[in-house]
Amino acid sequence: MKEKTDVLVSLNDGHAIAHVGEVRDFGAVIYDDAPILTLQEGEHISGHVKAGQLPYGLPLWEIFERATGAAKSRNMVVLGYLAGLYGMPHDAFVETIAEKFRTKPKAVTEGNIAAFEFGYDEGVSVFKLDFIEFGQPAAVNPNVVMMDGNTAVVRGCLDAGIEMVFGYPITPATSILESLAEELPKRGGRFLQTEDEIAAISATIGAAYTGARTATATSGPGFALMIEMMGLGVMAEVPCVIFVSQRGGPSTGMPTKTEQSDLNLAVYGAAGDGQRIVLAPTNV
């Protein structure tokens, strides 16, 4: 028996919320994101999903009504959604459903298959957000993997043999730090959350001075605090890596205006003319 659950499906948030903590990191929590009832604050399961879990919201009631004309066969809709989301064989499910209801009126069988089909189509159309399987070599699993930029950064750190990472949480770089905090110790590395960004870059340079492969991750405001210590790193010729997860603009950015201010800071922000290598991807 497994300690943690891979998938939690909530058909009733009142009962399911208590079980959210049983879902593993990067496990799926599937729920109705368009309930027909007005819920009080804290009663919807989306507010209880943990940071490491993957939420999948879908309009369950709308799908129920499209499939059967009423809130029936909810379990079949969800079964179809799971099959579509995880790429399980469609025909095998349909055959099993038909066999299950073979003694029932034809309309019952057709209704359940229709409910499954609606859920399956919904699941197929969703990008599965499962985190990359770090322990599996690319040669064994040649499939294309869907990932975001922060996940790619983590994979790069692990493949490059980064030994020590220091950092202070800041949006949108925090998931880099969270993932490395989990993955590095499994490979003999170390992660330390420092008291602020200045301490993070100081520790990164200090560890690199001893010969360790080191890195830190931050965003624009945190990177601005690191500028003076970057000067020390350049002067002492100590190599380290800084990941800057760029925001949409100055401060919060998106509500006001957008610009690539973090990139400008990365290229030109320094006390003096010490050079650094800046890699700024423009697309996937």
Helices and strands as residue ranges (DSSP letters): E 5-9, H 13-16, G 17-22, E 23-32, G 45-48, E 54-58, H 60-68, H 74-85, H 90-100, H 106-124, H 149-160, E 164-167, H 174-183, G 184-187, E 190-193, H 197-209, E 214-218, H 220-236, E 241-244, H 261-268
